[in-house]
């Protein structure tokens, strides 16, 4: 039981840290000339064995959309911290 509780607490702490990093990066998009990218680099083949390369694609978000994402992440952090305190 004790190990399960510690594992769950560590999982929550990891989620809090991940969300805090996301907030930092999102806020950079509001204050600097930073961009949000989706995807990643990779090479694959299709059904006909044609080789293709996957490049990240820039995603355009308006400032209000980024502020909404930041707000949602901060709410998630608050909920995770409350959950951790209840443990």
NORURVEN-V199530 format. One record per pair of residues at least 12 apart in sequence whose C-alpha atoms are under 7 Angstrom apart, sorted by the first residue. I is the first residue (numbers start at 0). GAP is how many residues later the second one is. D is the distance in whole Angstrom. If there is no record, write none. Layout:
((I GAP D) (I GAP D))
//
This chain:
((8 75 6) (11 68 6) (11 72 7) (15 61 6) (15 64 7) (18 54 6) (18 58 7) (22 47 6) (22 50 7) (25 40 7) (25 44 7) (29 33 6) (34 23 7) (35 22 6) (35 23 6) (36 19 6) (36 20 5) (36 21 4) (36 22 6) (37 18 5) (37 19 5) (37 20 7) (37 21 7) (38 16 7) (38 17 5) (38 18 7) (39 14 7) (39 15 6) (39 16 5) (40 13 5) (40 14 5) (40 15 6) (41 12 5))
//
